[in-house]
């Protein structure tokens, strides 16, 4: 097998050392980045996920403290936004302007913990656009999932299959479409993390064809396996595959996502999807927190080490993509989106020497703890905001210039609005309005009119059936 020299991979979605669902993901920043380098990834982008009400800046500093002394490769940070207030808005601005963070992730799932409602999402999208940063979303309908989960419990379905059954594909596609709509109305570029289904991927692809600035990421696990594992008779095996959104049971899904990832149909299609790991690893004992209730199984799987190998095997070895496309979907496109190209994602004079000798027959590299650096991600990426700027200028709302109205104006009766009403179009009930007046005796005006048993109609509609024609 020929050894190929490629630029190091960039894994844009990891959760190392992350507190979640009563435990902490088992890969810390040393073991996680060690695994990344062993798999050919030379830079990761991790998520700072604060609790509702927690300062974004304090959470950011906490993650930096955890990472700086342990990382074996370069890294950057995304910031989660799990609640909304003016303080959050101000801290987002500080993170962009002073801390090297240019992307923010919002959750449409995890009701009562991380989830934002549509109004809050729209406000965050507007603020991201003002900061020239990138909005990311976990796209699932959290309200429906909460209801479906309770339905499963009420039916006695408590195993890992309940997780799949309470997160149907339709709620992922619906939320993806809703996020695209909200972001488009806010003129904000959108990045949909962990695209797990064919229908959700189709939403992203359709939005791209319509000219919307939307990116989507399948994950390595979703390209390697499908959701039939949730029905495995071994509880530990089934629980080991629990993540959100879940792996889909349709066995054609991995191949479908890989086909979209490999497409060269047009410029639009070629950059709509690229690959990440969503590495959030919990061991079997941690997963066992949900042994009696699937809702308590910590969500997440591994993939930081195997991501590039999966793409090489499913894409390059299968003939669906060439090595250049492999580099694009594992490194270069990510570097452009997060505004660190050509420092990253390219082998050239002046770029970082993130070079990998890719030999499919070799599986390990040597690493050194603490040699990695924090890489700031500047806002206002030309790759992302170039089209946005042109669109804002072209679609700027303009008032219609017209002569002032000089005609008559109806006089408004001040009694039209009921006391305390906030709706000015609801009239006050008048004395002559029998529909608004409360009933008195219940009598009808024709109560004293004699009743006939029946009335014959001489000429019913359509004519008499007894007539001769």
C-alpha positions as CSV (number, residue, x, y, z in Angstrom):
1,X,0.0,0.0,0.0
2,X,1.3,3.4,-1.0
3,X,2.0,5.8,1.9
4,X,0.3,9.2,1.4
5,X,1.5,12.5,2.8
6,X,-1.6,14.4,4.0
7,X,-2.3,17.5,6.1
8,X,-3.3,16.6,9.7
9,X,-7.0,16.1,10.4
10,X,-9.1,18.6,12.3
11,X,-11.8,17.1,14.5
12,X,-14.3,20.0,15.0
13,X,-16.5,18.3,17.6
14,X,-15.2,16.6,20.7
15,X,-16.3,16.5,24.4
16,X,-13.2,15.7,26.4
17,X,-13.4,15.6,30.2
18,X,-17.0,16.8,30.0
19,X,-19.3,16.7,33.0
20,X,-22.6,15.2,31.8
21,X,-25.6,13.3,33.2
22,X,-24.0,12.8,36.6
23,X,-20.6,11.7,35.5
24,X,-17.6,12.9,33.4
25,X,-16.6,11.6,30.0
26,X,-13.8,9.1,30.4
27,X,-11.3,10.7,27.9
28,X,-9.6,13.7,29.4
29,X,-7.6,16.1,27.3
30,X,-4.4,14.0,27.5
31,X,-6.0,10.6,26.6
32,X,-8.4,12.2,24.1
33,X,-5.7,14.1,22.1
34,X,-3.3,11.2,22.4
35,X,-6.0,9.1,20.6
36,X,-6.6,11.9,18.1
37,X,-2.9,12.0,17.0
38,X,-2.8,8.2,16.8
39,X,-5.5,8.4,14.3
40,X,-4.0,11.2,12.2
41,X,-5.9,14.1,13.7
42,X,-3.5,17.0,14.7
43,X,-6.1,19.5,16.0
44,X,-9.3,19.2,17.9
45,X,-12.1,21.7,18.7
46,X,-13.8,21.0,22.0
47,X,-17.0,22.4,23.5
48,X,-17.3,24.4,26.6
49,X,-20.8,23.6,27.9
50,X,-21.8,25.6,30.9
51,X,-24.8,25.0,33.1
52,X,-27.9,27.3,33.0
53,X,-27.1,30.5,34.8
54,X,-23.3,29.9,34.8
55,X,-21.0,32.5,33.5
56,X,-19.7,31.7,30.0
57,X,-16.4,33.4,30.7
58,X,-15.9,31.4,33.9
59,X,-16.7,28.1,32.1
60,X,-14.2,29.1,29.3
61,X,-11.4,29.6,31.8
62,X,-12.2,26.3,33.5
63,X,-11.9,24.4,30.2
64,X,-8.6,26.2,29.4
65,X,-7.2,25.1,32.8
66,X,-8.2,21.5,32.1
67,X,-6.8,21.5,28.6
68,X,-3.6,23.5,28.5
69,X,-1.4,21.2,30.5
70,X,-2.6,18.0,29.0
71,X,-3.2,18.4,25.2
72,X,-0.9,16.5,22.9
73,X,-2.1,18.5,19.8
74,X,-3.4,21.9,19.1
75,X,-7.0,22.8,20.0
76,X,-9.6,25.4,19.9
77,X,-12.9,25.9,21.8
78,X,-16.5,26.4,20.9
79,X,-18.8,27.9,23.5
80,X,-22.2,26.5,24.4
81,X,-25.1,28.9,25.1
82,X,-27.6,27.1,27.4
83,X,-29.4,30.2,28.6
84,X,-30.1,33.7,27.4
85,X,-29.8,37.1,28.9
86,X,-28.0,40.4,28.4
87,X,-25.1,39.0,30.5
88,X,-24.8,36.1,28.1
89,X,-24.8,38.5,25.1
90,X,-22.1,40.6,26.7
91,X,-19.9,37.6,27.5
92,X,-20.3,36.2,24.0
93,X,-18.9,39.5,22.7
94,X,-15.9,39.3,25.0
95,X,-15.3,35.7,24.0
96,X,-15.2,36.7,20.3
97,X,-13.2,39.8,20.7
98,X,-10.7,38.8,23.4
99,X,-10.7,35.0,23.8
100,X,-10.4,33.6,20.3
101,X,-13.8,31.9,20.2
102,X,-15.8,32.3,17.0
103,X,-18.6,29.7,17.3
104,X,-21.5,29.1,19.7
105,X,-23.6,25.9,20.1
106,X,-27.2,25.9,21.0
107,X,-29.4,22.9,22.0
108,X,-32.9,22.3,20.7
109,X,-33.0,19.1,22.8
110,X,-32.3,18.2,26.5
111,X,-35.4,19.9,27.8
112,X,-35.1,21.6,31.2
113,X,-31.3,21.5,31.1
114,X,-29.6,22.8,27.9
115,X,-32.5,23.5,25.6
116,X,-33.4,27.0,24.3
117,X,-36.8,27.9,22.9
118,X,-37.4,29.3,19.4
119,X,-37.5,32.9,20.6
120,X,-34.2,32.5,22.4
121,X,-32.6,30.7,19.5
122,X,-33.6,33.5,17.2
123,X,-32.1,36.1,19.5
124,X,-28.8,34.2,19.8
125,X,-28.7,33.8,16.0
126,X,-29.1,37.5,15.6
127,X,-26.3,38.1,18.1
128,X,-24.0,35.6,16.4
129,X,-24.6,37.4,13.1
130,X,-23.8,40.8,14.7
131,X,-20.5,39.3,16.1
132,X,-19.7,37.6,12.7
133,X,-19.5,34.3,14.5
134,X,-20.9,30.9,13.6
135,X,-24.1,29.5,15.2
136,X,-24.2,25.7,15.8
137,X,-27.2,23.7,16.8
138,X,-28.0,20.3,18.2
139,X,-31.1,19.7,16.1
140,X,-33.8,17.6,17.7
141,X,-37.3,18.5,19.0
142,X,-36.8,18.4,22.7
143,X,-40.5,18.8,23.6
144,X,-41.5,15.8,21.5
145,X,-38.6,13.8,22.8
146,X,-39.7,14.4,26.4
147,X,-43.2,13.3,25.6
148,X,-42.1,10.2,23.6
149,X,-39.7,9.2,26.4
150,X,-42.5,9.2,28.9
151,X,-44.6,7.2,26.5
152,X,-41.9,4.5,26.4
153,X,-41.7,4.4,30.2
154,X,-45.4,4.1,30.5
155,X,-45.3,1.1,28.1
156,X,-42.6,-0.5,30.2
157,X,-39.8,0.0,27.7
158,X,-36.8,0.9,29.9
159,X,-33.9,-0.6,27.9
160,X,-31.6,1.2,25.3
161,X,-34.1,0.6,22.6
162,X,-36.3,3.1,24.4
163,X,-33.7,5.8,23.5
164,X,-34.1,5.1,19.8
165,X,-37.9,4.9,19.9
166,X,-38.1,8.3,21.8
167,X,-35.8,10.0,19.3
168,X,-37.5,9.3,15.9
169,X,-35.8,10.5,12.7
170,X,-38.7,12.8,12.0
171,X,-38.0,15.0,15.1
172,X,-34.4,15.4,14.0
173,X,-35.4,16.5,10.5
174,X,-38.1,18.8,11.8
175,X,-35.7,20.6,14.2
176,X,-33.0,20.8,11.4
177,X,-35.6,22.5,9.1
178,X,-36.7,24.8,11.9
179,X,-33.1,25.8,12.7
180,X,-32.4,26.5,9.1
181,X,-35.6,28.7,8.9
182,X,-34.7,30.7,12.1
183,X,-31.1,31.2,11.1
184,X,-32.1,32.3,7.6
185,X,-34.5,34.9,9.1
186,X,-31.7,36.1,11.3
187,X,-29.3,36.2,8.4
188,X,-26.9,34.0,10.3
189,X,-24.8,31.2,9.0
190,X,-25.7,27.8,10.5
191,X,-23.7,24.7,11.4
192,X,-25.8,21.6,12.2
193,X,-23.8,19.2,14.3
194,X,-24.1,15.4,14.2
195,X,-26.3,14.9,11.2
196,X,-27.5,11.3,11.9
197,X,-30.3,10.7,9.3
198,X,-31.0,10.8,5.7
199,X,-33.9,13.2,6.1
200,X,-31.8,15.6,8.1
201,X,-29.0,15.5,5.6
202,X,-31.5,16.2,2.9
203,X,-32.7,19.3,4.7
204,X,-29.1,20.6,4.8
205,X,-28.5,19.8,1.2
206,X,-31.7,21.4,0.1
207,X,-30.9,24.6,2.1
208,X,-27.5,24.8,0.4
209,X,-29.0,24.4,-3.1
210,X,-31.3,27.4,-2.2
211,X,-28.3,29.5,-1.4
212,X,-28.5,29.4,2.4
213,X,-25.2,29.4,4.3
214,X,-25.6,26.0,6.1
215,X,-23.1,23.3,6.9
216,X,-23.8,19.8,8.2
217,X,-21.6,17.2,9.9
218,X,-22.2,13.5,9.9
219,X,-20.1,11.6,12.5
220,X,-17.8,8.7,12.2
221,X,-20.0,6.4,14.2
222,X,-23.0,7.2,11.9
223,X,-20.9,6.2,8.8
224,X,-19.7,3.0,10.3
225,X,-22.7,1.4,12.0
226,X,-26.5,1.7,12.1
227,X,-29.1,1.6,14.9
228,X,-29.8,-2.1,15.0
229,X,-27.4,-2.3,17.9
230,X,-30.0,-0.8,20.3
231,X,-31.9,-4.1,20.0
232,X,-28.9,-6.3,21.0
233,X,-29.7,-8.8,23.7
234,X,-26.6,-7.7,25.7
235,X,-27.5,-4.6,27.6
236,X,-24.0,-3.3,27.7
237,X,-23.6,-3.7,24.0
238,X,-26.8,-1.8,23.3
239,X,-26.1,0.9,25.8
240,X,-22.6,1.5,24.4
241,X,-24.3,2.8,21.2
242,X,-26.5,5.4,22.9
243,X,-26.0,9.0,21.7
244,X,-28.2,11.8,20.6
245,X,-29.5,12.0,17.9
246,X,-29.3,8.2,17.9
247,X,-27.9,5.9,15.2
248,X,-30.7,5.2,12.7
249,X,-32.0,1.7,12.2
250,X,-32.2,2.1,8.4
251,X,-29.2,0.1,7.2
252,X,-28.9,2.3,4.2
253,X,-28.2,5.4,6.2
254,X,-24.4,5.1,6.6
255,X,-23.9,4.6,2.8
256,X,-26.3,7.4,2.1
257,X,-24.4,9.9,4.3
258,X,-21.1,8.7,2.8
259,X,-22.4,9.3,-0.7
260,X,-23.3,12.9,0.2
261,X,-20.0,13.4,1.9
262,X,-18.2,12.2,-1.2
263,X,-20.2,14.2,-3.7
264,X,-18.6,16.5,-6.3
265,X,-21.8,17.5,-8.0
266,X,-21.2,21.2,-7.6
267,X,-19.5,23.8,-5.4
268,X,-22.6,23.9,-3.2
269,X,-22.8,20.2,-2.6
270,X,-19.0,19.7,-2.2
271,X,-18.9,21.8,0.9
272,X,-22.2,21.1,2.5
273,X,-21.1,18.1,4.6
274,X,-17.8,17.1,6.3
275,X,-16.9,14.7,9.0
276,X,-16.3,14.9,12.8
277,X,-16.3,12.4,15.7
278,X,-18.5,13.9,18.4
279,X,-16.2,12.0,20.7
280,X,-17.9,11.8,24.1
281,X,-16.8,8.5,25.6
282,X,-18.3,6.8,28.7
283,X,-17.2,3.4,29.7
284,X,-19.6,0.5,30.4
285,X,-19.8,1.2,34.2
286,X,-20.8,4.8,33.5
287,X,-23.4,3.7,31.0
288,X,-24.8,1.4,33.7
289,X,-26.2,4.5,35.4
290,X,-29.1,3.9,33.2
291,X,-29.4,0.1,33.7
292,X,-33.1,0.5,34.8
293,X,-34.0,3.5,32.8
294,X,-32.7,4.4,29.3
295,X,-33.2,8.1,30.1
296,X,-30.3,7.9,32.6
297,X,-27.7,6.4,30.2
298,X,-25.0,9.0,29.5
299,X,-25.2,9.9,25.9
300,X,-22.1,9.6,23.7
301,X,-19.7,7.3,21.8
302,X,-16.0,7.4,20.9
303,X,-14.5,8.2,17.4
304,X,-11.7,10.7,17.9
305,X,-9.1,8.1,16.9
306,X,-11.0,6.2,14.3
307,X,-12.6,9.1,12.4
308,X,-10.1,9.4,9.6
309,X,-9.7,5.6,9.3
310,X,-13.5,5.2,8.9
311,X,-13.6,7.8,6.1
312,X,-10.6,6.3,4.3
313,X,-12.1,2.8,4.4
314,X,-15.7,3.8,3.5
315,X,-14.7,6.6,1.1
316,X,-11.3,6.2,-0.5
317,X,-10.9,2.4,-0.4
318,X,-14.4,2.0,-1.7
319,X,-13.7,4.4,-4.6
320,X,-16.3,7.0,-3.6
321,X,-13.7,9.7,-3.0
322,X,-10.1,10.4,-3.9
323,X,-7.4,11.4,-1.4
324,X,-7.9,15.1,-2.1
325,X,-11.6,14.9,-1.2
326,X,-10.5,12.9,1.9
327,X,-8.3,15.8,3.0
328,X,-11.1,18.3,2.3
329,X,-13.7,16.6,4.4
330,X,-11.4,15.8,7.3
331,X,-9.3,19.0,7.5
332,X,-9.3,21.8,4.9
333,X,-13.0,22.7,4.9
334,X,-13.1,22.8,8.7
335,X,-10.1,25.2,8.7
336,X,-11.8,27.5,6.3
337,X,-15.2,27.5,8.1
338,X,-13.5,28.3,11.5
339,X,-11.2,30.9,9.9
340,X,-7.8,29.2,10.6
341,X,-7.0,28.5,7.0
342,X,-4.2,28.5,5.7
343,X,-2.6,28.2,9.1
344,X,-4.3,24.9,9.3
345,X,-5.7,22.6,6.7
346,X,-2.9,23.1,4.2
347,X,0.7,22.0,3.5
348,X,2.5,25.1,2.4
349,X,5.2,27.5,3.4
350,X,4.0,29.5,6.4
351,X,1.3,26.9,7.4
352,X,1.7,24.9,10.6
353,X,3.6,21.7,10.0
354,X,0.7,19.4,10.7
355,X,1.8,16.6,8.4
356,X,0.7,13.0,8.6
357,X,2.2,10.1,6.8
358,X,-1.0,8.1,6.0
359,X,-0.3,4.4,5.9
360,X,-3.5,2.3,6.2
361,X,-1.5,-0.6,7.6
362,X,-0.2,1.5,10.5
363,X,-2.3,2.4,13.5
364,X,-0.2,4.3,16.2
365,X,2.0,7.4,16.6
366,X,4.1,8.7,19.5
367,X,2.8,11.7,21.4
368,X,4.0,14.1,24.1
369,X,1.7,15.5,26.7
370,X,1.4,19.3,26.9
371,X,2.9,20.2,23.6
372,X,-0.4,21.3,22.0
373,X,-1.4,24.9,21.8
374,X,-4.6,26.8,22.0
375,X,-5.4,28.2,18.5
376,X,-7.6,31.3,18.5
377,X,-10.4,31.2,15.9
378,X,-11.0,34.7,14.6
379,X,-14.5,35.9,13.8
380,X,-15.8,37.0,10.4
381,X,-14.6,34.1,8.3
382,X,-14.6,35.0,4.6
383,X,-15.5,31.5,3.7
384,X,-18.7,31.8,5.9
385,X,-19.6,35.5,5.8
386,X,-18.7,36.4,2.3
387,X,-22.1,35.4,1.0
388,X,-23.8,36.7,4.1
389,X,-22.5,40.3,3.6
390,X,-23.7,40.3,0.0
391,X,-27.1,39.0,1.0
392,X,-27.5,41.6,3.7
393,X,-26.7,44.4,1.3
394,X,-29.0,43.0,-1.4
395,X,-31.9,42.3,0.9
396,X,-31.8,45.4,3.1
397,X,-35.4,46.4,3.9
398,X,-36.3,49.8,2.5
399,X,-39.3,52.0,3.2
400,X,-41.6,53.0,0.3
401,X,-41.3,56.7,-0.5
402,X,-44.8,58.1,-1.0
403,X,-46.7,61.4,-0.6
404,X,-48.2,61.9,2.9
405,X,-51.8,60.9,3.3
406,X,-54.1,63.9,3.5
407,X,-57.6,62.3,3.3
408,X,-60.2,61.8,6.0
409,X,-59.5,59.6,9.0
410,X,-62.3,57.9,11.0
411,X,-62.8,59.0,14.5
412,X,-62.1,56.2,17.0
413,X,-64.6,55.5,19.7
414,X,-62.6,55.1,22.9
415,X,-65.2,52.7,24.3
416,X,-64.2,50.2,21.6
417,X,-61.5,48.8,23.9
418,X,-62.7,46.8,26.9
419,X,-61.1,47.9,30.2
420,X,-57.9,46.0,30.8
421,X,-57.8,44.5,27.3
422,X,-54.5,44.4,25.4
423,X,-56.2,43.7,22.1
424,X,-57.5,47.0,20.5
425,X,-59.5,45.2,17.9
426,X,-61.9,43.5,20.3
427,X,-65.1,45.7,20.7
428,X,-66.8,46.3,24.0
429,X,-70.1,44.3,24.1
430,X,-73.0,46.7,23.4
431,X,-76.6,46.6,24.8
432,X,-77.9,45.5,21.4
433,X,-75.5,42.6,20.9
434,X,-77.5,39.6,21.9
435,X,-74.5,37.3,21.3
436,X,-72.5,39.1,24.0
437,X,-75.3,39.7,26.5
438,X,-75.6,37.0,29.2
439,X,-78.9,34.9,29.0
440,X,-81.8,35.9,31.2
441,X,-84.8,33.5,31.1
442,X,-83.7,31.4,28.1
443,X,-87.0,32.1,26.3
444,X,-87.2,32.2,22.5
445,X,-89.1,34.9,20.5
446,X,-91.3,32.2,18.8
447,X,-92.1,30.1,21.9
448,X,-95.9,30.9,21.7
449,X,-96.2,30.1,17.9
450,X,-98.1,26.9,17.3
451,X,-96.0,24.0,16.0
452,X,-96.9,22.0,12.9
453,X,-96.0,18.3,12.7
454,X,-94.6,18.8,9.3
455,X,-94.5,21.2,6.4
456,X,-94.8,20.0,2.8
457,X,-92.6,21.6,0.2
458,X,-94.4,21.9,-3.1
459,X,-91.2,22.4,-5.1
460,X,-88.2,21.0,-3.3
461,X,-84.7,21.7,-4.6
462,X,-84.1,19.7,-7.8
463,X,-87.8,19.4,-8.6
464,X,-90.5,16.9,-7.7
465,X,-89.8,13.3,-8.2
466,X,-93.5,12.6,-9.2
467,X,-93.5,15.0,-12.1
468,X,-93.6,13.7,-15.7
469,X,-90.6,14.7,-17.7
